[in-house]
Amino acid sequence: MTPEGIVKKKLVTILKSIGAYYFFPATHGYGRSGVPDIVGCLYGQFFAIEVKAEGKKPTALQEHEMKQIRAVGGTAFVYDGTMSDDELIQLIIEGEE
């Protein structure tokens, strides 16, 4: 499994444990490029998460998509597995400051 795959697996385990609705949007062919890896909703809060291996950064297109999500009130961020589970859950529920 790739380093990013390990982070995704950890993230999915956490999302399942808190009962979040989530999915991995298809970006091949008819999909939209740059969309974060996971989108979902928890307690009425829309979230989008770009998953990266530790130390990796999102592309300019990925940053643009996350900025658009934030502009309409959603939460969008990069997760590389380094924040605590509690910090992640709080970010999903409360959004960004």
C-alpha positions as CSV (number, residue, x, y, z in Angstrom):
1,M,0.0,0.0,0.0
2,T,1.3,3.5,-0.8
3,P,2.0,6.0,1.9
4,E,-1.1,8.0,0.8
5,G,-3.2,4.8,0.8
6,I,-2.2,4.2,4.4
7,V,-3.4,7.7,5.4
8,K,-6.7,7.1,3.5
9,K,-7.3,3.9,5.3
10,K,-6.7,5.6,8.7
11,L,-9.1,8.4,7.7
12,V,-11.8,6.1,6.5
13,T,-11.6,4.2,9.8
14,I,-12.1,7.5,11.7
15,L,-15.0,8.6,9.4
16,K,-16.8,5.3,9.9
17,S,-16.3,5.5,13.7
18,I,-18.1,8.9,13.9
19,G,-20.9,7.9,11.5
20,A,-20.0,10.4,8.8
21,Y,-21.5,10.2,5.3
22,Y,-18.6,10.2,2.8
23,F,-17.5,9.0,-0.6
24,F,-14.6,9.1,-3.0
25,P,-15.7,11.2,-6.0
26,A,-14.7,9.7,-9.4
27,T,-12.5,12.1,-11.4
28,H,-11.8,10.0,-14.4
29,G,-13.3,10.9,-17.8
30,Y,-16.5,12.8,-16.8
31,G,-15.4,13.8,-13.3
32,R,-13.9,17.2,-12.3
33,S,-10.2,17.4,-11.8
34,G,-8.9,18.8,-8.5
35,V,-11.8,17.7,-6.4
36,P,-10.7,16.5,-3.0
37,D,-10.2,12.8,-2.4
38,I,-13.1,12.5,0.0
39,V,-16.3,14.5,0.3
40,G,-18.9,14.1,3.0
41,C,-21.2,15.5,5.6
42,L,-21.5,15.2,9.4
43,Y,-24.1,16.9,11.5
44,G,-25.0,19.2,8.6
45,Q,-21.5,20.2,7.9
46,F,-20.2,19.6,4.4
47,F,-16.5,18.6,4.3
48,A,-13.9,17.8,1.7
49,I,-10.6,16.3,2.4
50,E,-7.6,16.1,0.2
51,V,-5.5,13.2,1.4
52,K,-1.7,13.4,1.2
53,A,1.2,11.3,2.4
54,E,3.1,13.2,5.2
55,G,5.1,16.1,3.8
56,K,3.3,16.2,0.5
57,K,1.4,19.3,-0.7
58,P,-1.7,19.7,-2.8
59,T,-1.5,20.9,-6.4
60,A,-2.6,24.4,-7.4
61,L,-5.8,23.0,-8.8
62,Q,-6.5,21.1,-5.6
63,E,-6.0,24.3,-3.6
64,H,-8.3,26.1,-6.0
65,E,-11.1,23.6,-5.5
66,M,-10.7,23.7,-1.7
67,K,-10.8,27.5,-1.8
68,Q,-14.1,27.3,-3.7
69,I,-15.6,24.9,-1.2
70,R,-14.6,27.2,1.7
71,A,-16.1,30.2,-0.1
72,V,-19.5,28.7,0.0
73,G,-19.3,27.7,3.7
74,G,-17.9,24.2,3.5
75,T,-14.9,22.8,5.2
76,A,-12.0,21.8,3.0
77,F,-8.5,20.8,4.2
78,V,-5.5,18.6,3.6
79,Y,-5.1,15.5,5.9
80,D,-1.8,13.8,6.0
81,G,-2.4,11.6,9.1
82,T,-0.4,13.8,11.5
83,M,-3.2,15.6,13.4
84,S,-4.9,13.8,16.2
85,D,-8.2,12.0,15.7
86,D,-9.8,14.5,18.0
87,E,-8.4,17.5,16.0
88,L,-9.6,15.9,12.8
89,I,-13.2,15.3,14.1
90,Q,-13.4,18.8,15.5
91,L,-12.3,20.3,12.2
92,I,-14.9,18.3,10.3
93,I,-17.7,19.3,12.7
94,E,-16.8,22.9,13.5
95,G,-15.1,23.8,10.2
96,E,-12.1,26.1,9.9
97,E,-11.5,29.3,11.8
